[in-house]
Amino acid sequence: MNRLRNCRGYLCGPMDKMADGGVVWRRHIRYDLRDLGIHWLDPCNKPCRLGVENDETRALRHKKKAGGDWQFLANEMYPIRRVDIRMVDISDFLIVFLDLANSGFGTIAELTRANSQQKPIIVMQEGGKQHAPDWLFGMLPESMIFGDWGDLYYYLKCIDECCYIKTEQRWLFFDWQGTQEKKPEPSYNFAEQCRHPAFSIRGVQSSRHPFDAKGFYDTRLGEPWPENLK
């Protein structure tokens, strides 16, 4: 089905306080999910020349800040914030790496802005879901908060390929070609497949949850596996 092809995903998370500048986890996502055809918006690798951040620019900024050169700091941060916020605005969904020990003001500001636009926000909580702030559960569907990268990947693959998904009133896909039959979403939840990444699409199984889509469909819905999916 490939719903996520050509969608734009913003990779939100800490940079300044990370030893690697926040580069590594973003690079892993871009590589691991390359088959989905997503256009990644990465603040560590901006798709423009404005607001570039790297080790050199960050070191200079910190030096100027320590010396009290506030005007230099403002001049540097304005284009950085402008580009990052613009990427949030044009994104179709976000992946947020939330590390409470290292997350700065920018991560929270971007998450809050995206939430005000009702975008799908998929959170990876460092240390596990149980360490996520209580406030976060009042902002986002709990099914979009994860403590394991593998589970997050399977969730995205399910959103991309499964026949029926739970949109959580967040996911919205446009039929630009006008080829899809116009019909309302099914009233039932396809075995709650998107409320938990344990559900695997057929032919793609999670080692932590050894059952396939057909078995889940049969046992939870009590309905036969659709002929067109065999």
C-alpha positions as CSV (number, residue, x, y, z in Angstrom):
1,M,0.0,0.0,0.0
2,N,2.9,2.3,0.8
3,R,0.9,5.2,2.4
4,L,4.1,6.9,3.7
5,R,5.8,7.1,0.3
6,N,6.6,10.8,-0.4
7,C,5.4,11.9,3.0
8,R,7.7,14.2,4.9
9,G,8.9,13.2,8.4
10,Y,10.6,15.6,10.7
11,L,13.2,14.2,13.1
12,C,12.9,16.1,16.3
13,G,15.2,15.8,19.3
14,P,18.1,17.2,21.2
15,M,21.3,18.4,19.5
16,D,23.2,20.8,21.7
17,K,23.6,18.5,24.7
18,M,24.3,15.3,22.7
19,A,27.9,14.2,22.3
20,D,27.3,13.4,18.7
21,G,25.1,16.5,18.1
22,G,22.0,14.3,17.6
23,V,23.4,13.0,14.3
24,V,23.6,9.2,14.9
25,W,20.0,8.3,15.8
26,R,18.7,10.4,12.9
27,R,21.1,8.7,10.5
28,H,20.0,5.3,11.7
29,I,16.3,6.1,11.0
30,R,17.0,7.5,7.6
31,Y,18.9,4.3,6.7
32,D,16.7,1.7,8.5
33,L,13.4,3.1,7.0
34,R,14.8,4.0,3.6
35,D,12.5,1.5,1.8
36,L,9.4,3.4,2.9
37,G,10.2,6.3,0.5
38,I,9.9,9.0,3.2
39,H,11.4,12.4,2.6
40,W,13.2,13.1,5.9
41,L,13.5,16.6,7.3
42,D,16.6,16.5,9.4
43,P,17.8,19.5,11.4
44,C,21.3,18.0,11.4
45,N,21.3,17.9,7.6
46,K,19.0,20.7,6.6
47,P,17.8,20.8,3.0
48,C,18.9,24.4,2.6
49,R,22.0,26.5,3.3
50,L,20.3,28.7,5.9
51,G,20.6,27.9,9.6
52,V,23.3,25.2,9.3
53,E,24.4,23.6,12.5
54,N,27.5,21.5,13.1
55,D,30.2,21.0,15.7
56,E,32.1,24.2,14.5
57,T,29.1,26.5,14.5
58,R,27.9,25.1,17.8
59,A,31.3,25.6,19.5
60,L,31.5,29.2,18.2
61,R,28.0,29.9,19.5
62,H,28.8,28.6,22.9
63,K,32.0,30.6,23.0
64,K,30.2,33.8,22.1
65,K,27.5,33.1,24.6
66,A,30.0,32.5,27.4
67,G,31.5,35.9,26.5
68,G,28.1,37.6,26.7
69,D,27.8,38.4,23.0
70,W,24.0,38.2,23.0
71,Q,23.6,39.9,19.6
72,F,25.8,37.3,17.9
73,L,23.7,34.6,19.6
74,A,20.4,36.1,18.4
75,N,21.7,36.5,14.9
76,E,22.8,32.9,14.8
77,M,19.7,31.4,16.4
78,Y,17.1,33.3,14.4
79,P,17.7,31.5,11.1
80,I,18.2,28.2,12.9
81,R,14.8,28.4,14.6
82,R,13.2,29.8,11.4
83,V,14.3,26.8,9.3
84,D,13.5,24.2,12.0
85,I,10.0,25.5,12.7
86,R,9.4,25.7,8.9
87,M,10.3,22.0,8.6
88,V,7.9,21.2,11.5
89,D,5.1,23.1,9.7
90,I,5.5,21.3,6.4
91,S,6.1,17.9,7.8
92,D,3.3,15.2,7.6
93,F,4.5,13.6,10.9
94,L,7.2,13.7,13.5
95,I,9.5,11.3,15.2
96,V,10.6,12.7,18.5
97,F,13.5,11.3,20.5
98,L,12.8,12.4,24.0
99,D,15.8,12.3,26.3
100,L,14.8,14.2,29.4
101,A,18.4,14.5,30.6
102,N,19.5,16.2,27.3
103,S,16.4,17.6,25.6
104,G,16.4,21.4,25.3
105,F,13.8,24.0,24.8
106,G,13.7,23.6,21.1
107,T,12.5,19.9,21.3
108,I,9.6,20.8,23.5
109,A,8.7,23.9,21.5
110,E,8.7,21.9,18.2
111,L,6.7,19.1,19.8
112,T,4.1,21.5,21.2
113,R,3.8,23.4,17.8
114,A,3.3,20.1,15.9
115,N,0.7,19.0,18.5
116,S,-1.3,22.2,18.0
117,Q,-1.5,21.2,14.4
118,Q,-2.8,17.7,15.3
119,K,0.1,16.0,13.4
120,P,1.0,12.4,14.1
121,I,3.8,12.7,16.7
122,I,5.7,9.4,17.4
123,V,7.8,9.6,20.5
124,M,10.7,7.4,21.4
125,Q,11.3,7.9,25.1
126,E,14.8,7.3,26.3
127,G,14.9,4.7,29.1
128,G,11.4,3.3,28.3
129,K,7.8,4.4,28.1
130,Q,7.5,4.4,31.8
131,H,9.9,7.3,32.0
132,A,7.8,9.5,29.7
133,P,6.4,12.7,31.4
134,D,2.8,12.3,32.7
135,W,1.9,15.5,30.8
136,L,2.8,13.8,27.5
137,F,0.0,11.2,27.9
138,G,-2.4,14.1,28.0
139,M,-1.1,15.5,24.8
140,L,-0.7,12.4,22.6
141,P,-2.3,9.1,22.1
142,E,-0.4,6.6,24.2
143,S,-0.2,4.3,21.2
144,M,2.3,6.8,19.7
145,I,4.7,6.7,22.7
146,F,7.4,4.1,22.6
147,G,10.3,2.9,24.6
148,D,11.9,0.6,22.0
149,W,13.1,1.5,18.5
150,G,12.0,-1.9,17.1
151,D,8.5,-1.3,18.2
152,L,8.5,2.2,16.7
153,Y,9.7,0.8,13.4
154,Y,7.0,-1.9,13.3
155,Y,4.3,0.7,14.1
156,L,5.5,2.9,11.1
157,K,5.6,-0.2,8.8
158,C,2.0,-1.0,9.8
159,I,0.9,2.5,9.1
160,D,2.6,2.2,5.8
161,E,1.2,-1.2,4.6
162,C,-1.7,-2.5,6.7
163,C,-5.2,-2.4,5.1
164,Y,-6.9,-0.8,8.1
165,I,-5.2,1.6,10.5
166,K,-6.3,3.5,13.6
167,T,-5.7,7.1,12.6
168,E,-6.1,8.4,16.2
169,Q,-7.5,11.4,14.4
170,R,-3.9,12.3,13.5
171,W,-3.0,10.4,10.4
172,L,-4.4,11.9,7.2
173,F,-3.5,10.7,3.7
174,F,-4.6,12.6,0.6
175,D,-5.4,10.8,-2.7
176,W,-3.7,13.2,-5.1
177,Q,-4.3,10.9,-8.1
178,G,-8.0,10.5,-7.3
179,T,-7.7,6.7,-7.7
180,Q,-9.0,5.5,-4.4
181,E,-12.6,4.6,-3.8
182,K,-14.3,7.2,-1.6
183,K,-15.7,5.4,1.5
184,P,-15.8,6.1,5.2
185,E,-13.3,4.5,7.6
186,P,-14.5,1.2,8.9
187,S,-16.2,1.5,12.3
188,Y,-14.3,-1.5,13.7
189,N,-10.7,-1.4,14.7
190,F,-8.6,-3.9,12.7
191,A,-7.6,-5.9,15.8
192,E,-6.3,-2.7,17.4
193,Q,-3.3,-3.1,15.1
194,C,-2.1,0.4,15.4
195,R,-2.7,0.8,19.1
196,H,0.4,-1.4,19.7
197,P,3.3,-2.2,17.5
198,A,3.1,-5.8,18.4
199,F,1.0,-6.3,15.3
200,S,3.1,-7.2,12.4
201,I,2.1,-7.0,8.7
202,R,2.1,-10.3,6.9
203,G,5.6,-11.3,6.0
204,V,7.1,-8.9,8.5
205,Q,7.3,-10.2,12.0
206,S,8.6,-8.7,15.2
207,S,10.9,-11.2,17.1
208,R,9.3,-9.9,20.3
209,H,5.8,-10.7,19.1
210,P,5.9,-14.0,17.1
211,F,2.5,-14.0,15.4
212,D,1.5,-12.8,12.0
213,A,-1.3,-10.6,10.7
214,K,-3.4,-13.5,9.6
215,G,-3.3,-15.2,13.1
216,F,-4.0,-11.9,14.8
217,Y,-6.9,-11.2,12.5
218,D,-8.4,-14.7,13.0
219,T,-8.1,-14.8,16.7
220,R,-9.0,-11.3,17.7
221,L,-11.7,-10.5,15.2
222,G,-13.1,-13.9,14.8
223,E,-13.3,-13.3,11.0
224,P,-11.5,-15.2,8.2
225,W,-8.5,-13.6,6.6
226,P,-9.6,-11.6,3.6
227,E,-9.2,-13.4,0.3
228,N,-7.5,-10.4,-1.4
229,L,-4.7,-10.4,1.3
230,K,-3.7,-14.1,0.9
